Amino acid sequence: MGQFFDQPDFATVATAVVVGTTDVRNSALYIGTGGNVEVIAVGSTASVIFKNIADGSFLPCIITSIVAGAGTTATDIIAIK
């Protein structure tokens, strides 16, 4: 999404996420029901937890995976590419 030659500056693919099973490589996230999301960002090997994300908000980073477990409490997540 955006920042690359011949790519639009808006999403062209949206996929509902099942945490721990859905391939979310190179995606941004829309968080439907807020909470915490533990992710591994592109270019990183360690996970980080984004805390207290509001309902109906976007997580403005590109990630490779969402870590399943106690760190992720948000639901209704959509991966956007």
Phi, psi and omega in degrees: 000119177059175172065002180234148180304133177064023174246144179290159178268027179214164182292144176240348179222134176228132184227131175295140186255131166254110187305131178089347181235331183280135177286112182245018181305136177059038180243153164263166184238141168253128182255110181286306177246118190294177182147213180254147176226123177262121185228163168245120183277157176302134179086001181239155175249344180262149177272155174227152178250120171272119187258149173057043177289132183288154174302140174068036181238163178260144173261106190277057173216157180262126187242163175256329179201155172256128182277124177280144179138194186296337181289339183250112179245346179291151180227178181055051183267139177237128175273131184238130178235000000 
